[in-house]
Amino acid sequence: MSRLAVIGAGSVEFTRNIIADLCSYRELHGSLTVALHDINDERLEYSARAARSIVERTGAAYTVEAHADRRAALDGASYVINEIQVGGYEATLRDFEIPKKYGLRQTIGDTIGIGGIFRGLRTIPVMVGIGNDLNEVAPGALLLNYTNPMAMVPWGVYAGTPFTNVVGVCHSVRDTHAFLAETVGVPEEDIAFRTAGFNHQCFVYVFRRRSTGEDLYPVLRRIVEADPEGLGRRVRVEIFRRFGFFPTESSEHSSEYVPWFLRHEDQVERFRAEIDEYIRRSDENLLEWEQTKQRLDAGHELEVEPASELASEIVHSLETGTPREVYVNVRNGGLIEGLPEEACVEVPALVDKNGVQPTRIGAIPPQCLALNRTFLNVVELTVRAALEQRRELVYQAALLDPNTAATLTIGQILDMVDELIDAHGELIPEAIRAASPAAR
């Protein structure tokens, strides 16, 4: 029997999706122990109640365990799904409210940008602890990470611990492929895609009709040109128009990875940038959590609807040998030329009985590589700051962030970083907090 641990399982809706997926695979029934862990006892209790209800109703015959102790959940695991959010809602709110005082706009703030930097600083040390635990109690496990900033978190694990079998999963590539297929009016199964880069900043390099070999980019360009007030007012479409390849992240995300949009009021309006969008989503998540508790307390069953989560699909392929192509975030190691070996890149992979097998992409167009390098600047310095616990690297990551640098002066950036370090307190590595602020 395989053991699957879910860390951060108190995200009840997400955990429910994972369990519903696993329960939909009848060939796995009776073969899994699901071990749930969360640092919040109340959330863990409700998550376990929801999971056991789904298992019982579907007849999956999985064993569900709930563990307040992380190592107990991880012990002997074959698979570990990570979905933690270090600091929760309050930390996220600080990531938005403090920069806003300085005039810095953010939309999602979980990938790069000042919000992504501080989410990385809070998260990587915890992930190092998880990696060290796995090395000791489940060295053969596969760690499947959902937690953002995705380009930083797996890197922090394989660079900062002896445990290296970590794969990041995200829906952005899959969702972009579906969006492009719908936009050009071609069934997705008749389209050949080849996409690569960093999580939330990949580009679609091959977009071709399988049945005829037709390049679908000219079709997409005609559709965009015919819709200047619709598609033409999306950040990701503007990036496509200027750089020639379609980016895989939403316009909300994409606007804060580059210097050209959020700094300018007219561009915010023109491209309909959703300022503070992540806070609104977080508020909705908190409301959904309260509603879920009420339903469970009233004895109501939660809906069981498979969600095609990538982690579930990977587990299914590894357990059954069913081959799938999925997009994964892994150590570069030469998969994409022009990027450091240690960087965590996103590429297609074949998953079957032989494991997760990433595809070597090779060279990518220079303009897209250039955009990836500006993304990498912030990612690498943040990972190093968290692992080496050096305050000056935090400053440097913020100074090199495209949106931050386009908006604030050096002095403002240093002041903002100091204020955020103080505000997050013990969530930030001790040596970073203890270091003297930079001279002004």
C-alpha positions, 0 to 999 in steps of 0.5 A: 500500500502506498502512502500519500501525505498532504502537507498544508491539508487545512486548505480544505477545498484544495484537499477535497479536489485531490481526494476526489481525484484519487477516489475517481481512479477505481484501479487505485481503490484500497491501495492508498493511505492518505496522511493529512497534516496542518499546523492549524488543528481546526482546519486539519480536523475539518479536512480529515472529516471531508476526506473521510466522507469522500472516501466513504461515499465513493467506496475508495477504501483508502485509509485517512489519517490526520497528524498534527506532527509533520514527521508522523505524516511524512514517515514512509510516504511514497508521495507528498503533496505540498500546499502550505501558505506560510503566514496565511492571510495576515502575512499576505495582507502585509505583503500588499498593504506595506508596499501600497504605502510606498506607491507600489501596485501589485495584482497577485504578489505570489511569484516575483515582485515584492510580494513574491520575494517575501512569500519566498523568504517565509516559505523556503525555510519551512520547505528546507525543514520538510526536505530534511524530514523527507531525507530522514523518514521518506527518502524515496518519496516524490514531493509534489509542490503546489506552493508559490513562488513555484520557481523558488520553492523547489529550488530551495529544497534541492539546493538547501537539503539532501532531498532532491526528488521534488517536482512543482506542478501548476495549471497555468500551461494547461489552462493556456493551451486550452485558452489558445485552442478555444480562441482559434477554434481548433479542438485541443487534441488536434493541436501540438504545443511545445511550451517552456520557461519559468513557472508563470513565465513560460512561452508557447513556442510550438502552436501547430495543427496536428492534422494539417501541420498549419502554424496557428500563430497567424490565425491567432494574430488575425483574431487579436487584430480584429478585437482591439477592445477585447483581446487587445486590452490584455497584458498577456496579449500585448506581450505576445504582440511585442515578443512574438510568443504567447505567455502562459500566465494570466494578465493579472500575473503578467503585469507585475513581471515586467516594468511597463504596466502597473507604474502607469495609470493609463496602462493600468486602465488600458490593460485592465490591471486588477490591482490587489486581486489576490486580496479579493481572492483571499477574502473569497477563500476565507468566506468559502472556508466558513461556508464549508465548515457550516456545511460539515457541521450541519451534516451535509456532504461536500460535492465530489467532483474530480478536478483533474489536479496534476498531482493526482494525475502524476500519482495515478501514472506512477502507480498504474504505468498510464503514460501522460504528458504533464508540465513540471517544474524541475531543476534545469540541468541543461533542459533549457540552454542559456539558463543556470543549471540550478534554476527551477524551470518548467518543461513538459515531462512524460510520466509513466512507470519509469517516473517523471521524465522531463523533456530537454528543450534546448535553445529558446528564442533570445527575446524570451530568454531575455525576459526569463533572465529578468525573472531569474534575477529576482528568483535566484537572489531570493532563494540565495537570501533565504538559504544564506540568510543575507539581508543584502540579497533581499535588498538586491532582489527587490532592487532588480525586480522589474515592477518595483524598480520601475516604480520606486527609488533606491531609498524607497525600496530599502525602506520598504524592505526593512519595514516588511522584514520588521512586520513579518517578524519571526516568519523571516529567517533570524539572521536576516532580521538581525542584520543591520539595515543598509546605509542610506 
